[in-house]
Amino acid sequence: MFYALHYGARMFCPGQVLSGAFDQIMNDPATIEHLHHRISAQLKPLYPDHDAEKLANDIIDTFWSNRDQILARNDIAAKHLWDESDVALITYGGTVRSEGEAPLKTLHRFLREHLGQTIGMVHILPFFPYSSDDGFAVIDYLAVDEDLGDWSDVEAIAADHRLMADLVINHGSSKSKWFQQFLSDQEPGKDYYVTADPTADLGRVVRPRSHPLLTHFRTAAGDRHVWSTFSADQLDFDFANPDVLLEFIKIIASYIDHGVRIFRLDAVAFLWKKIGTSSINLDETHEIIRLLRVLMDHHAETLVIITETNIPNHENLTYFGNQNEAHIIYNFSLPPLLVHALLTGNALYLKRLTRSNPPALTGCTYLNFTASHDGIGLRPTEGVLPQGEVDQMLTAMQKFGGRISMRRGPGGTEKPYEMNISYFEAMQGTLDGPDDHQIDRFMAAMAIMLALEGIPAIYIHSLLATTNGYEEVNMTGHNRSINRRQLEYSDISAKLADQNSMESKVFTRFLWLIECRKQQPAFHPNAVQFTLALPEGLFGIWRQSLDRKQSIFAVTNVSKEAKTLALADINLIAGDPWWDLISGQSIEDIEGDFPLEPYQTVWISNVNANVA
């Protein structure tokens, strides 16, 4: 199948490669020998009791059925991974629905009719047959859920957008063929899952949930206790068995054939288990990611790994490795710290985050987001927000209609894990309660996210200003359902067409900000970022383009009070013309004061690349 992919301002096709260095792709024995040697070296410490040379051959044969798709070593650095035009949309395949039409077709129609070329990347959350957790208990990794559509629908979206898909790599459904084989003690599934003795030393295991770690099953081989990090329906794979690794490499190769170009490694921090350890962030887990990075970097297609690791920030940063693990990591600390800043009018902790996050090195960047299908995680605030500040935030979110989900820590203690609330509803007010600034406060959060170093990712329910879904929570019994509503396409279209509707106001402002951002070289994901020293109530960063021609001072009033920005504090260069890209206002006196309304954002630039 032949289909085109939009990538930034360019268009290219699977099977096709960029010009220049990529013209040299061929079945090069020296490249294959190098790959084999490198993969073998990575496999030996992971699988000391197996033949690493043979396993390396099996991996190469599985990943590259067409050896002409192997990329030469000297071509890897030539890959163009991202630029300032890249913005991602996060959505379920079934979020937007229309009677009589496959939801994936409806989603594609929504993308064409309402977003056009505004969004270049699309992350479709698990679209496979599943048994629970809204897709994250996968029954069949190689099929599309027939309630959503089929592979041709996925490929059609991949033809217009750079497609991200989930590799639900840590666990699979209890209803899967593999687990049924486990229960029957049949090959190959009987050896695909982690089991443990309930009396073993499991007290140090770090958990994202509060249910028991081990789930009991009666099997043909006797009673077994299976590791179940997330639920009794989601059983953890045993990557100490190299056959499991080969299965997932086969799955990745299939996804590439269907147009997937960005691979989100779901819950990957928990991948490898060792009795007597925390079983999170283990060295073996990092080695598996490094192996996948080698494979993807040497593929003729431009493939990207993003790790989903909702953990404290200093642990999250380790998933960049030495520029040899994830291409992209989620900026998990951003959503809760943005909520805190806009709730309190105090950007102190948000400033500490942007100052402490190191600049991403070449070939790496952050994924900035405010909301996703999950809740607003609290683990990334550990060691960052004082407990009193966290408690105030939890109380406020509950007053705004949110729920709090718990996790079980070492020793069996329960702690708040995430806040479950629509991000739009989280912006209802401040610690003083709801007010009339909800839309402006919400847009302030989005403007900050769009300006930060990295690639912005926008959850569809944020784009559409969706409110809390209490009916969904009551139906499923799960707090996360509050932010996973399914919407009728006709209703969405009607609301977006009504200029007076809340949804239309948010959507229109959102799209304008995105289009403005996409024109600015200083917003390249790897452009320089420096956090400004501004008075309380103001948050600001300086971005500078890679060629140093454009500077943008992105400043937001995070408070409900009017503020004044002293332009002398941000050191605008004399002799350059300066504009606020958002309002279009020119700045004549670079030593003067710039008034900021509550929750107003300015993007002050010396280059007016605005499309407006």
C-alpha positions in Angstrom: 0.0 0.0 0.0 1.3 3.5 -0.9 0.4 6.5 1.1 1.8 9.9 1.9 2.8 11.3 5.2 2.8 15.0 6.1 5.7 15.9 8.2 6.0 19.5 9.0 6.1 21.4 5.8 7.3 18.4 3.8 5.5 15.3 2.5 7.1 11.9 2.2 5.9 8.3 1.9 6.6 5.0 3.6 9.2 3.2 1.6 10.4 6.6 0.4 13.3 8.4 2.2 14.6 11.9 2.4 17.0 13.1 -0.2 20.8 13.3 0.2 22.3 10.8 2.6 19.2 8.6 2.4 19.7 7.9 -1.3 22.4 5.5 -0.2 20.1 2.9 1.5 20.9 -0.6 0.3 21.4 -4.1 1.4 24.9 -3.3 2.8 26.7 -6.3 4.3 28.9 -4.0 6.5 25.8 -2.3 7.9 24.2 -5.6 8.7 27.3 -6.9 10.3 27.6 -3.8 12.4 24.0 -4.2 13.5 24.4 -7.8 14.3 27.5 -7.1 16.4 25.8 -4.2 18.2 22.5 -6.1 18.9 24.4 -9.2 20.1 26.4 -7.1 22.6 23.2 -5.7 24.0 21.5 -9.1 24.3 24.3 -10.9 26.1 23.8 -9.3 29.6 20.0 -9.6 29.1 20.0 -13.2 28.2 23.2 -14.8 29.4 21.8 -18.3 29.1 20.8 -17.9 25.4 22.7 -17.8 22.2 23.0 -14.0 21.6 24.3 -14.4 18.1 21.3 -16.5 17.0 18.9 -14.2 18.8 20.4 -11.1 17.1 19.8 -12.9 13.7 16.2 -13.6 14.7 15.6 -10.0 15.6 17.1 -8.7 12.4 15.1 -11.2 10.3 11.9 -10.3 12.2 12.3 -6.5 12.1 13.6 -6.2 8.5 11.8 -8.7 6.2 13.1 -6.3 3.5 16.8 -5.8 4.1 16.8 -2.8 1.8 15.0 -1.0 4.6 18.1 -1.1 6.8 19.7 2.4 7.1 23.4 2.8 7.0 25.2 4.0 10.1 26.3 7.3 8.6 22.8 8.2 7.6 21.2 8.0 11.0 22.0 11.6 12.1 20.5 12.9 8.8 17.0 12.1 9.9 14.8 15.1 10.3 12.8 14.3 13.4 10.8 17.4 14.2 10.5 21.2 14.0 8.4 24.1 15.3 5.4 23.0 13.0 4.9 19.7 14.9 1.9 19.6 17.2 0.2 16.4 18.3 -3.4 15.6 19.0 -4.2 12.8 21.5 -7.5 11.0 21.1 -9.2 7.6 21.4 -10.3 6.1 18.1 -13.8 6.2 19.4 -14.0 9.6 21.0 -15.8 11.2 18.0 -18.8 9.1 16.7 -21.4 9.3 14.1 -24.3 6.8 13.7 -23.7 4.4 10.8 -20.0 5.2 10.4 -16.9 3.5 11.8 -15.5 5.7 14.5 -12.0 5.8 13.0 -13.6 7.1 9.8 -15.4 9.7 11.8 -12.2 10.7 13.5 -10.5 11.1 10.1 -13.4 13.3 9.0 -13.1 15.5 12.1 -9.4 15.9 11.4 -10.0 16.9 7.8 -13.0 19.1 8.3 -12.1 20.9 11.5 -8.3 20.8 11.8 -7.0 20.6 8.3 -3.2 21.0 8.3 -3.2 22.5 11.8 -2.3 19.2 13.5 0.6 17.2 12.0 0.8 14.3 14.5 -2.1 12.2 15.8 -1.8 9.8 18.7 -4.6 7.3 18.6 -4.8 5.6 21.9 -5.1 1.7 21.8 -7.3 0.8 18.9 -7.0 -3.0 19.3 -9.5 -5.6 20.6 -9.4 -5.3 24.4 -11.1 -6.5 27.6 -10.7 -3.6 30.0 -9.0 -0.2 30.8 -10.4 1.5 27.7 -8.0 -0.4 25.4 -4.9 -0.9 27.6 -5.8 -4.6 28.2 -5.0 -5.8 24.7 -6.5 -9.1 23.4 -4.9 -9.1 20.0 -2.0 -6.7 19.1 -2.2 -7.4 15.4 -5.9 -6.5 14.9 -8.0 -3.4 15.0 -11.1 -3.4 17.2 -13.9 -4.0 14.8 -16.1 -1.6 16.7 -13.7 1.2 15.6 -13.0 0.1 12.0 -10.1 -1.8 10.4 -6.5 -1.3 9.3 -7.5 0.6 6.2 -9.0 3.3 8.5 -5.8 3.5 10.5 -3.7 3.7 7.3 -6.0 6.5 5.9 -5.2 8.6 9.0 -1.5 7.8 8.6 -1.7 9.0 5.1 -2.5 12.5 6.3 -0.7 12.7 9.7 2.3 11.3 11.4 0.7 8.5 13.4 1.6 7.6 17.0 0.3 4.3 18.4 0.6 2.6 21.8 2.9 -0.4 22.2 1.2 -1.7 25.3 4.4 -3.5 26.2 4.2 -4.3 29.9 1.0 -6.4 30.1 -1.7 -8.0 28.0 -5.3 -9.1 28.5 -6.4 -12.2 30.4 -8.6 -12.9 27.4 -5.8 -13.0 24.9 -4.7 -16.2 23.1 -1.3 -16.0 24.8 -2.9 -16.0 28.3 -5.3 -18.8 27.4 -2.3 -20.8 26.4 -0.7 -19.9 29.8 -3.8 -21.3 31.6 -3.7 -24.5 29.5 0.1 -24.8 29.9 0.6 -24.7 26.2 3.3 -23.2 24.0 4.1 -20.4 23.5 2.1 -18.5 26.0 2.8 -20.7 29.0 6.2 -19.0 29.4 5.1 -15.5 28.5 4.1 -14.1 32.0 5.8 -13.2 35.2 4.8 -15.4 38.1 5.9 -15.3 41.8 5.5 -17.0 45.1 3.2 -14.9 47.3 5.6 -15.4 50.2 8.5 -13.9 48.2 10.1 -10.5 49.1 7.8 -8.1 47.2 7.6 -5.3 49.8 9.8 -2.9 47.8 7.8 -3.1 44.6 6.6 0.3 43.5 2.9 0.3 42.4 0.7 2.7 40.4 -2.4 1.0 41.8 -3.8 -0.2 45.2 -5.0 -3.7 44.3 -2.9 -6.8 45.1 0.3 -7.2 43.0 -0.2 -10.9 42.3 -3.4 -12.5 40.9 -4.2 -16.1 41.5 -5.1 -18.4 38.6 -5.7 -22.2 38.4 -3.9 -23.5 35.4 -3.2 -26.9 33.9 0.2 -26.8 35.6 -1.3 -26.0 39.0 -2.0 -22.8 41.0 0.0 -19.8 39.7 0.3 -16.3 41.0 0.7 -13.9 38.1 2.2 -10.4 38.4 -0.5 -7.8 37.6 0.9 -4.3 38.0 -2.3 -2.6 36.8 -5.3 -4.9 37.2 -6.2 -8.6 37.5 -7.2 -8.4 33.8 -3.8 -7.0 32.8 -1.1 -9.6 33.2 2.6 -8.7 33.0 4.8 -10.2 30.3 8.1 -11.8 31.2 10.7 -10.1 29.1 13.4 -12.4 30.7 12.1 -14.8 28.1 13.6 -13.6 24.7 10.6 -15.1 22.8 8.5 -12.3 24.4 10.9 -9.7 23.0 10.7 -11.3 19.6 6.9 -11.2 19.7 6.9 -7.5 20.3 9.5 -6.8 17.6 7.2 -8.6 15.3 4.3 -6.4 16.5 6.4 -3.2 15.9 7.3 -4.3 12.4 3.6 -4.9 11.6 2.7 -1.4 12.9 5.3 0.1 10.7 3.8 -1.6 7.7 0.4 0.0 8.6 1.8 3.5 8.8 2.8 4.0 12.5 5.8 6.2 12.9 5.8 7.1 16.6 5.8 4.3 19.2 4.5 5.2 22.7 5.9 2.6 25.1 3.1 2.3 27.6 4.1 1.7 31.3 7.6 0.8 30.2 9.2 1.7 33.5 7.7 -1.5 35.0 8.9 -3.8 32.2 11.5 -6.0 33.9 10.9 -7.6 37.3 13.3 -8.8 40.0 12.3 -10.3 43.3 13.6 -8.2 46.2 13.8 -4.9 44.1 11.4 -2.1 43.4 10.9 -3.6 39.9 10.7 -0.2 38.3 13.3 1.6 36.2 15.6 -1.4 36.3 18.8 -1.5 34.2 17.3 -4.3 32.1 14.3 -2.1 31.2 16.7 0.6 30.0 18.6 -1.9 27.9 15.4 -3.1 26.2 14.7 0.5 25.2 18.2 1.0 24.0 17.8 -2.1 21.8 14.6 -0.8 20.3 16.2 2.5 19.7 19.0 0.8 17.7 16.4 -0.9 15.5 14.4 2.2 14.9 17.3 4.4 14.2 18.5 2.0 11.6 15.2 1.7 9.8 14.7 3.6 6.6 11.5 5.2 7.9 11.8 8.0 10.4 10.7 6.2 13.6 10.5 7.7 17.0 10.2 6.2 20.5 8.4 8.0 23.3 8.4 6.5 26.8 5.4 6.8 29.0 6.9 6.9 32.5 4.6 8.7 35.0 7.2 8.9 37.8 9.2 11.6 39.7 11.0 14.0 37.3 14.5 12.9 38.1 13.6 9.3 37.2 11.7 10.3 34.1 14.8 12.2 32.7 16.9 9.0 32.8 14.8 7.6 29.9 16.7 9.9 27.5 19.7 7.7 28.4 22.9 8.9 26.7 20.9 10.0 23.6 20.3 6.3 23.0 17.0 5.5 24.6 13.8 7.5 24.1 13.7 10.2 21.4 10.9 11.9 23.4 9.9 11.7 27.1 6.6 13.1 28.5 7.0 16.2 30.6 4.9 14.7 33.3 5.6 17.4 35.9 4.0 20.1 33.7 0.2 19.3 34.1 0.1 19.4 37.9 2.5 22.3 38.3 0.5 24.3 35.7 -2.7 23.6 37.7 -0.9 24.7 40.9 0.4 27.9 39.4 -3.0 29.0 38.0 -4.8 27.9 41.1 -2.6 29.8 43.4 -1.3 32.7 41.2 2.2 31.6 42.2 4.5 30.3 39.5 7.4 29.5 41.8 7.3 25.7 41.4 6.6 25.9 37.7 9.7 28.1 37.3 11.7 25.6 39.3 10.6 22.9 36.8 11.6 24.8 33.7 14.9 25.8 35.3 15.8 22.3 36.4 14.8 20.4 33.2 18.1 20.1 31.2 18.0 21.1 27.6 17.3 18.0 25.5 20.3 16.9 23.5 20.4 16.3 19.8 17.9 13.7 18.8 15.8 14.1 22.0 13.1 16.4 23.2 10.1 16.7 25.6 6.4 16.0 24.9 4.6 18.9 26.6 1.0 18.3 27.5 -1.6 19.4 30.0 -4.1 16.6 29.8 -4.4 13.1 28.5 -6.7 10.1 28.8 -5.3 9.5 32.3 -5.6 11.8 35.3 -3.3 14.6 36.3 -0.4 12.7 37.9 0.9 13.5 41.3 4.0 11.3 41.4 5.9 13.9 39.3 5.2 16.4 42.1 7.1 14.3 44.7 10.0 16.3 46.0 8.8 19.3 44.1 5.6 20.5 45.7 5.4 20.6 49.5 2.7 18.3 50.9 0.6 21.3 52.1 0.5 22.7 48.5 -0.5 19.3 47.2 -3.3 19.0 49.8 -4.7 22.4 48.8 -4.7 21.5 45.2 -6.5 18.2 45.9 -9.2 20.0 47.9 -9.7 22.5 45.1 -10.0 19.8 42.4 -12.6 18.0 44.4 -14.6 21.2 44.8 -14.4 21.6 41.0 -16.0 18.1 40.6 -12.8 16.1 40.3 -12.0 12.7 41.9 -8.7 11.4 43.4 -7.3 8.0 42.6 -4.9 6.2 44.9 -1.8 4.0 44.6 -0.1 1.5 46.9 3.4 2.3 47.8 6.2 0.2 49.5 4.9 -1.3 52.7 1.3 -1.2 51.5 0.6 2.4 52.3 -1.9 4.2 50.0 -1.2 7.7 48.6 -2.9 10.0 46.1 -1.8 9.0 42.6 -3.6 11.3 40.3 -6.4 13.9 40.0 -9.2 12.8 37.7 -10.8 15.9 36.2 -11.3 17.5 32.8 -8.4 20.0 32.4 -11.0 22.7 31.4 -12.9 22.1 34.6 -9.7 22.2 36.6 -9.5 25.8 35.5 -12.8 26.8 37.0 -11.2 29.1 39.6 -8.6 29.6 42.2 -8.2 28.5 45.9 -10.9 31.1 46.5 -13.4 29.1 44.4 -14.9 29.4 40.9 -14.9 32.7 39.1 -15.5 34.3 35.7 -12.0 33.7 34.3 -12.3 30.0 33.4 -11.7 30.3 29.6 -8.8 32.9 30.0 -7.2 30.8 32.7 -7.5 27.7 30.6 -6.0 29.4 27.6 -3.1 30.7 29.7 -2.3 27.1 30.6 -2.4 26.2 26.9 -0.2 29.1 25.8 2.4 28.2 28.4 2.4 24.6 27.2 2.7 25.7 23.5 5.7 27.9 24.2 7.9 25.5 26.1 10.9 23.6 24.8 9.6 20.4 23.2 6.6 19.2 21.1 3.1 20.2 22.3 0.5 17.5 22.6 -3.2 18.4 23.0 -5.9 16.0 24.3 -9.0 16.2 22.1 -11.1 17.0 25.2 -9.0 20.0 25.9 -9.3 21.2 22.4 -13.1 20.9 22.7 -13.4 22.2 26.3 -15.2 19.1 27.4 -16.6 19.1 30.9 -16.5 16.4 33.5 -18.1 13.1 32.5 -20.0 12.0 35.6 -22.3 9.7 33.6 -19.2 7.8 32.3 -17.8 7.5 35.8 -21.1 6.0 37.1 -21.3 3.6 34.2 -17.7 2.2 34.5 -17.0 2.8 38.2 -13.6 4.2 37.2 -12.5 7.7 38.1 -10.5 8.1 34.8 -13.7 7.9 32.8 -14.4 11.4 33.9 -12.1 12.6 31.1 -12.9 9.9 28.5 -16.3 11.0 27.2 -17.5 9.9 23.7 -18.9 12.7 21.7 -21.4 12.9 18.8 -19.8 14.4 15.7 -23.0 16.3 14.8 -23.1 17.9 18.3 -19.4 18.9 18.1 -19.9 20.4 14.6 -22.9 22.4 15.8 -21.1 23.8 18.9 -18.1 24.7 16.9 -20.3 26.5 14.3 -21.9 28.6 17.1 -19.5 31.5 17.7 -21.1 32.2 21.1 -20.7 28.7 22.5 -18.0 28.0 25.0 -16.6 25.2 22.8 -16.3 27.5 19.8 -14.5 30.2 21.8 -12.0 27.8 23.2 -11.5 26.0 19.9 -11.0 29.2 17.8 -8.5 30.6 20.3 -6.7 27.3 20.5 -6.3 26.9 16.8 -5.1 30.5 16.4 -2.4 30.0 19.0 -1.3 26.7 17.4 -1.0 28.3 13.9 0.9 31.2 15.4 3.3 28.9 17.2 4.0 26.9 14.1 5.4 29.9 12.3 8.0 30.7 14.9 11.5 29.2 14.5 12.2 30.2 18.1 9.6 27.5 19.1 11.6 24.7 17.5 11.5 21.8 20.0 15.2 22.1 20.6 15.5 25.9 20.5 17.2 27.6 23.4 15.0 28.1 26.5 15.8 30.3 29.5 13.4 30.9 32.5 13.0 34.6 33.2 13.3 36.0 36.7 10.0 37.8 37.0 7.9 39.0 39.9 5.4 36.8 41.6 2.3 36.2 39.5 4.3 36.2 36.2 5.8 33.3 34.5 8.1 33.8 31.5 10.7 32.1 29.3 13.0 33.3 26.6 13.2 31.1 23.4 15.8 31.7 20.7 15.8 30.0 17.3 18.5 27.6 16.3 20.0 30.2 13.9 19.8 32.8 16.7 17.8 35.2 14.4 14.5 35.1 16.4 13.9 35.7 20.1 10.5 35.2 21.8 9.8 36.3 25.3 6.7 34.3 26.3 5.2 35.8 29.5 1.9 34.9 31.2 0.1 36.5 34.0 -0.9 33.4 36.1 -3.0 35.4 38.6 -6.5 36.8 38.6 -5.1 40.3 39.2 -3.9 42.7 36.6 -0.1 42.9 36.5 2.6 45.0 34.8 5.5 43.6 32.9 8.6 45.8 33.2 10.1 45.4 29.7 13.5 46.4 31.1 13.4 43.1 33.1 13.5 41.0 29.9 16.3 42.9 28.1 14.8 43.5 24.7 17.6 44.3 22.2 17.8 48.0 21.2 17.5 48.5 17.4 15.3 45.5 16.8 11.5 46.0 16.2 9.4 44.1 18.7 5.8 42.8 18.6 3.5 40.8 20.7 2.7 38.0 18.3 -0.6 37.2 20.0 -2.2 40.7 20.0 -0.2 42.1 17.1 0.7 45.1 19.3 4.0 46.7 18.4 6.3 47.8 21.2 7.8 51.2 20.8 9.5 51.8 24.2 11.6 48.7 25.2 12.2 50.3 28.6 8.6 50.8 29.3 5.8 48.9 31.1 3.5 46.4 29.4 0.1 45.9 31.2 -1.1 42.4 31.5 -4.8 41.5 32.2 -5.5 38.5 34.4 -4.3 35.4 32.7 -3.0 37.3 29.6 -0.1 35.8 27.6 2.3 37.8 25.4 4.8 36.3 22.9 7.1 39.3 22.4 9.3 38.7 19.3 11.8 40.6 17.2 10.6 38.7 14.1 6.9 39.1 13.1 6.3 35.7 11.5 2.7 35.8 12.5 0.2 34.5 10.0 -2.6 36.8 11.2 
